[in-house]
Amino acid sequence: MLGFDTETTGLNIYSPGFRVRLAQFGNSRESWVLPIEKGARYAWYARRTLEIAERLHCHNATFDLLTADEHLGVPLELTYRKTTDSRILSHLIDPRAAHEGGIGHGLEELTAAFVDHATAQDVKGSVARMAKELKTTKARFWGSVPLEHEGYQLYAGMDPILASILAQKLERRVPTSSRKLVAYEHQLARVCAHMERRGFLVDTEYLEQLSDELLDEQELYEDRAAALGLENVNSPKQVAEALMRDGWVPRKFTATGQAQADKRELEALAAEGNQLAEAIQKARRASKWRVTYVDAFLELKDSRDRIHCSINSLQARTGRMSITRPALQTLPSGEHMIRSAFLAEQGHVIGSIDYIAMELRVLAALSEDPVMREAFASGADLHQMTADAAGVDRKVGKLANFQRVYGGGSKALAEATGLPLSVCERVGKAFDATYQGVSAYSKKLQRLARRDGFITTITGRVLPVDRTRPYSALNYMIQSSSRDVLGMALLNLDKAGLTDYLRLPIHDEVVCSLPQDEAKELSQSIAHHMQMTLRGVDIATDPEIGRRSWGSLYMKE
């Protein structure tokens, strides 16, 4: 068994300037540091070691294994199946980040908790000390520190040792109920790593044009705002003062007494025809979309016009996945302009297979509420049922259903709808009266959370719940169980040989690139392998086929 780690010039494995500087191997007592930058001879030794090693221990394995795949020529298919990732193990032991009251999942945090606190502090501070010594920044340190620097080699050599120690210590600490999740999570991480390696093709010409158009739009609306007396649309103080000069009466204030015009306030004013509010909104939106999305995409794409998102298959305290570099899970809802930059392969079309009201179906399954289960079995409109029970319109009924899933109460519903608190309290009571099984299930989870400080999902995942916030137990249970529905679906797709078509898992949706002449058949096959029955409730899927761009799925006919 060998610990494995790499030292590189950055985090974007597929960028033109990325280099592997060192490759490190070790066990719990010693390590060997190979200077890959010094030539092919050292890369050969690293490659050969990875090929013949029977087991590998890594921390945050996907990064190092993708680095080895792309830059050392060792296929992901060979390495991932024999790797134990101590980060995955730490998440199964306690999924909370350090700021949430957990140990955390960083190498330094885990070293402090399970190996030696002094060693962890030394490792944590060594990079800053070396950067200061070399008169450079921490960001520039990784690409400029001399390979022979003793501190750099010591820092690098400690990583595989610590990964080996942690993998062995943590594996024994995984809760009994979660033991079967160890193999499952490693398999899921491997599938997500395959998607990350493949990347998502982007239309560079479209992005460059869109960047120019958004800059023009930003400047246009900034000029309009200036003509209406506002110099800086990004200054909360100036915005509030300009709106008040325009007749606006503030209702919200900061702790220091400053009038506050938040996003919702600006939307309401713009809807009433306030030209200044509209200019502020549109200038800010154009700026954000250009900088956060379009220009970031251009910077992150590789030489083949592909973006390799970082897909973290095990994130958040519920295990939900995250996508970063770029954060494609947070794209503007229902909007086609940004998504149109992402393309299926040549001769392919985009497919989207998502779950139909997955979290509510999971809630019906786990709570065993007879009314909710019957609604899904008969195809009834659950949102209208909630609305009718409360005497409100369907939109409010829909929000009430999802607020219950997300752990929101009457106040949250009032903020989301603008309705009086008394009406929202009535909606909450109507929900509880209609779906009594859900209310009983929530109370049961709260009792367990107060008693034990945690709940256990149907897959055996242990989820800590703050005893001061037992009401969050239902949300954690539904969110985590829904995540595992998607996780099991991805493994089903992998077993069926469909992984190469997958591009991204986005919330409760899988985005695919499908050959045009097989798109209908393949989308139905993917949908079939994703759907499942959970305690008698059908977790149904809905396949959709677009044109070549992802944005085509969001364009109104």
Secondary structure, 3 states (H helix, E strand, C coil): CEEEEEEECCCCCCCCCCCEEEEEEECCCCEEEECHHHCHHHHHHHHHHHHHCCCEEECCHHHHHHHHHHHHCCCHHHHHHHEEEHHHHHHHHCCCCHHHCCCCCCHHHHHHHHCCHHHHHHHHHHHHHHHHHCCCCHHHHHHHCCCCCHHHHHHHHHHHHHHHHHHHHHHHHCCHHHHHHHHHHHHHHHHHHHHHHHCEEECHHHHHHHHHHHHHHHHHHHHHHHHCCCCCCCCHHHHHHHHHHCCCCCCEECCCCCEECCHHHHHHHHHCCCHHHHHHHHHHHHHHHHHHHHHHHHHHCCCCCEECCEEECCECCCECCEEECCCHHHCCCCCCCCHHHEECCCCEEEEEEEECCHHHHHHHHHHCCHHHHHHHHHCCCHHHHHHHHHCCCHHHHHHHHHHHHHCCCHHHHHHHHCCCHHHHHHHHHHHHHHCHHHHHHHHHHHHHHHHHCEEECCCCCEEECCCCCHHHHHHHHHHHHHHHHHHHHHHHHHHCCCHHHEEEEECCEEEEEEEHHHHHHHHHHHHHHHCEEECCEEECEEEEECCCEHHHHHCCC
